[in-house]
């Protein structure tokens, strides 16, 4: 029988538990945990390892994009609000779905509900499409009998995320294009143009010493031309090693902490992480998810291990009986405005609304900062490209001037 690693929260004490449970499938494992008085937050099947059995997981991307998931959620919320039964609503969406990779997911959801399961149980089987936040929000809506408003709130959450990412991509498109063009021009000059001038200089000057700038450019061209594969291999290898190190606990924590310390960019990344935490935490609380479970989910979806560690500290303090604002301020990770707004929300009983305002504020601030940075980056990159190309041109024309003078 399969074995599942689980993380859960005790319903009575709110303590976090983890362990292993045997069950026929993930739904049965969740049912067994609920029978013990545990609210599962994570269930993952154990993979058997050994020389006789190997398992390879090949992920070729998500069957549905973030925008597609937001559209699906909004359409499902509208159908449920109109009084259409859940199975019927999923069938309608399955018939009009044009994505061949997502249609089997809808068919599986429909089959699971017809067999007596819940929508959240079906969503949990497709972790590549529906993350823990999505599954837990739907489960909260089902348990509270408020699935339609939860789906509407979830659709709004996804749409806001898509809008923020869209603005960031639009702001970075032009600088990236300039960078690609600059690199292409420099590589073309160094690999095709400069070697031809080197041959001309060797045949015309006949051993005379070249200017220092010309020698530097010619040496860089020879190095790039003769060792292009080696340089490319080292670059790819370094990138792969960095990716492997980021997947380890120590390497990922170091890399995330280093990102937050980058000049200018680190502040943007921190504000983006704060906005994500506030929106996720607020959406979960507004949907009826318990405080400790909402903090655990917000921790796992933080996107930065340094921020996640701070949220874990808050989770432990809240579990011990404290509020959210005080422990959050004590971590010294979040800006002062965040715990202040949360403190007001705790005192007035409007914590989800305050968290939503925090998320909106920081999303707008990230958008303004990125726009300002791209405004500065564009002329800076043009200047850098002009300096690089101009240096190569000057280095090639210095010997030509000498040749012209000798002929005169």
N, C-alpha and C positions, 0 to 999 in steps of 0.2 A: 504494500500500500504506500502511496506517495507520502512524503514527509514535507511539511511546510514550516518555514521560519516565519514567526509572527512578531509584531509589535502591537500592543493593545493598551488600553487605559481601563483601570478598575472603575466600575460604575459607582461604587460606594465611596472609595477613598480618593479617586482621581489619580492614583499612582500609575506610572508607566511600567508595563510588564513586557517581557520578551521571552521567547522560548521556541519550542518545536512541538507541533501537533501532527498526528497522523490522521488522514482523511482521504476519501476517494477522490475529491476534487476541492477546489478553492472554496466553493459555496458551502460544502459540508464542513470544511475547516472553520469558516466564519460562523456557522451555526453552532459548532461545538464550543467555540470561544464565547459566544453570546450566552450559551447555557451555563457557562462558568461565571457569568457576571462580568465579562470583559467586552469592551468595545474595540474591535480590531481597527487599527489604523494602517497596517501594512501586512500583507500575506504574500509570501514568495515561495515557490516550490524549490526544494533542494535539488541540485544537479549532481547526479552520481558521477564520480571521477574514477579513473583507473585505466590500466593498459588495455582492458578488454572492451571498454566502452568510452567513447568520446562524443562530445556534443559540440556542434558548431552552430552558433547563432549568427546569421547574416541579416543585417538590417539595412535595407535599401531605402531608408527614409520612411516618414510617416505616411499612411494611406490617405491622410487628409491634412491639408494645410491649416494654419491657424485661422485664416480668413474663412475657409470652408467650414471649419468647426463652429465658428461664430454664426455663420449663416444657418447651418443645420440647427443649432440650438435656438436661434430666434424663430425659425419656422416651426419647430416642435412646440415652443412656448405658445405661439399664436394658435396652433391647432388645438392644443390642450385647453387654452383659454376659451376657444370657441365651443367647447363641450365635446369635441371629438374624442372617443376612447383612445387610450394610449396605443394599443396594438394597431388600431385603424390609422392613427396618425403616423406611426412608423411605416405602415404599408404604403401610405400616400407618398411619404418622402422616399421610400425605396423605389417606387415606380418612376419617380421623376429624377432619381439620382443618375448622373452621367459618369461618375467616377467609378470605373470597374473595380478599383481596389477597395472602395468604401461600401459598395453594395453588399458583399458578403457579410460585412460587419452588421449592417442593418438587418439582414436576414437572420443572423444569429440572435440579435436582440429580440426580434419578433418571436422566434422559436422558443427562446428561453422564457419569455413572459407567458406564452401559451402553455408552456409546461408547468406553470405555477410559480416561476421565479419572479424576481423584481427587476426593475430597470437597472438599479445600481449593481445588482449581481451580474447582469449581463455586461454592463460597462466595465466592471473590474476585469473581465476576461480579455479586454482589448486595451491593455495599458499603453500601447503605442499610439493610440488615438485619444483616450480619455485618461488624464492624469489623476493623481490622488485628490486634488482639489475638486475636480469635476465629479468624481465618484462620491466623495463625501458630501458635497452639496446636494446631489440628487438623493442620496440616502437620507439626509436630514429632511428634505422636502417630502419624501415618501413617508417617513415616520411621523411627521407632523401634519400630514394631510394637506400640505401647501406646495405641491409640486409645481403648479403653474407659476406662482410668483417667484419661486426659487429658480426655475428655468429662465424666467425673464431677467432676473438679477444676474444670473450666470451669463446669459447672452450679452448683457450690458458690460459685464466685466471683460469678456472676451473681445467685444468690439472696441472697448477702450484700449486694450492691449494691442490690438491690430493697428489702431490709429496711431498710437505712440511709436510703434516699430516702423510704420509707414513713413511718419515724419522724419525719423532718424535716417532711414534709408534714402529718402529724397534729399536730405541735407548732405549726405555723404557721397552721393552719386557723382557730382561734378569733381570734387577733389580726387576721387578714385580714378576717374577717367583721365584727369591731368597726370596723375602719377603713372598710370599705365603708358600713356603717350610719351612721357619723359623717359621712362626706362627703355621703351622701344627705340627711341631716337638715339639715346646714348649707346645702347648695344649695337645698333646698326653702324654708327660712326666708328666705334671701337673695333668691330670685327670685320668690316668691309672697307671703310674709307681710309682709316689710319694705316693699315698694312700696305696699301697701294702707295701712299705718300712715303712710307718708310723705304720701299723699293726705289722710289725716285730719288730720295735723299742719298741712299747708298750708292747709286750709280752716278750722281752728279757731284756730290761733295767729296767722294773718294776718300773716306776715312777722316775727314775733318770733324772736329768736335761739335756736337749739336748743342743748342741751348739747354739748360737744365730742365726747363718746363717741357720742352719737346722730348727729352729723354724720359721724363717721368710718364708722359702720355704714351710714348711708344712702349715702354716697359709694361704699363698697365694693359695695353692692347695685346702684347704677346702673352702675358699671363692669362688674360681672359680667353684668348683664342686657343692656347695650348692646353689649358686646364679647365675648360668650360664644364666638361662632364664631372670632373672632380669637385669643382665649386658647387655645381648643381646637386651632386650627391651629398656633399657636406650640408648644404642648406636643407635638403629634404630630410636627411638623417637627424639633423638638429631639431627640426620641427617635429618629427616623430618622437624623438626622445623627450622633448618638452611635453608633448601630448600624453605620453606614457607616464611621465612624472606627475602630471596634473591629475591623473586618475588615482594615484596613491593618496592615502590620507595625509601624510606629511607634506608631500609635494603640492597637493591641491590647496592645503591650508597656507603654505608659504606663497604660492602663486597668487591666491586671492588677496592675501594681505599686501603683497607687492603691488597688485593692481590698484588698490585703494590709496597707495602712497604715491602714485604717479602724479606729476604736476599737471594741473588742469583736468586731465582725464580722470584721475582718481576721484575727484570731487563729483564729477558727473556720474561715475559708476556707483558711488555711495548713494547719491540722491535717487538714482534709478532703483537701487536695491531697497531703499526706504519706501519709495512709492509702491513697489511691488508688495512689500510686507504689509503696508497699511491697507492697500486695496484688498489683498487676500484675506487678512485678518478681519477686516471690517465686513467683507462679503460673507465670510463664514459665520460670524456672530449674528449678522442680520438674518441669516437663513436658519438660525436655531441650533447651530453646532455648539456644543459645550466649550467653555473657555479653554480648558487644557488641551482638548483635541484640536481646537482651532489653532492654538499656538504650535502644537506639534506639526500640523499640516503646513502652517506658514513657515516654520523652520525648514521643513524638507523642500519647500518650493522657493526658498530665498534666493538661490542662484549664486550665493557666495558663502563659503564655509566660515569666514570670519563673522559675517552677519548672522549666519545660522548658529554659531556658538553663542553669540550674544542673546539670541532668541531662546536658546536652550537654557541659559542662565535665568532668564525671565520666567520660563516655564517652571523651573525648579522652585523659584521663589514664590510664584503664584500657587504652586502645589503645597507649599508650606504655609499658605494663608495670607500672603502679601497681595497687594494690588499689582497692577501692570506698570503704572507710571514710575514709581520709585525704583524698582529693579531695572527698568529700561534706562532711566537716567544714570544709574550706577554703572552700567556697562561702558559708558563713555564712547560708544560706537555711533549711536544715533544723535543727530543734531538736537539742540535743546528744545526746539519748537515741538518736536514729536512727543516727548513725555509731557510737556506742558499741555498740549491739546488733548492727550489721552487722559490726563488728570482731570481736566474740565469735563470730558466725556464721562468719566467714572462718577464724578460728583453729581452730574445732572442726569445720569441714566441714559445718555445719548452717545455711547461709545462708538457704535457702528457709523453714525453720521459724522462724528469728529474724525474718525479714521478715513472716511471717504473724502473729507475736505483736505486732510493731510496728503492723501494720494493725489488728488487733483492739483494741489499746490506744487508738489514736487515734480509731477509730470510736466506741468507748465514750465517750471524752472529748468528742468532738464532740456526741454525743447528750446527755450531761449538760449541756454548756454551752448547747446550744440550749434544752433544757428549762428551765434556770435563767433564760435570757434571756426566754423567753416568759412565765415566771412573773412577771418584772418588767414586761414590756411590757404585759400585760393590764390591770393596775390603772392603769398610767401612761396608756394610751390612754383608759381610762374617765375619768380625771381631765381629760385634755386635751379630750375631747368635752364634759364637763360645763362646763369653763371657757369653751369657745367658745359653746355654747348659752346659758349663763348671761350671757355678755357681751352677746349679741344681745338677750336678754330685758330685761336691765337698761337697755340703751340705748333700747329702745322704751318702757319704763315711766317713765323720767325725764320726758319731755314730758307723759305722761298725768298724772303727779302735779302738774305745773305747771298743767295744764288744770283739774284738780279744785280746786286751790287758788284759781285765778282765779274759778271758778264760786262757790266758797264766799264 
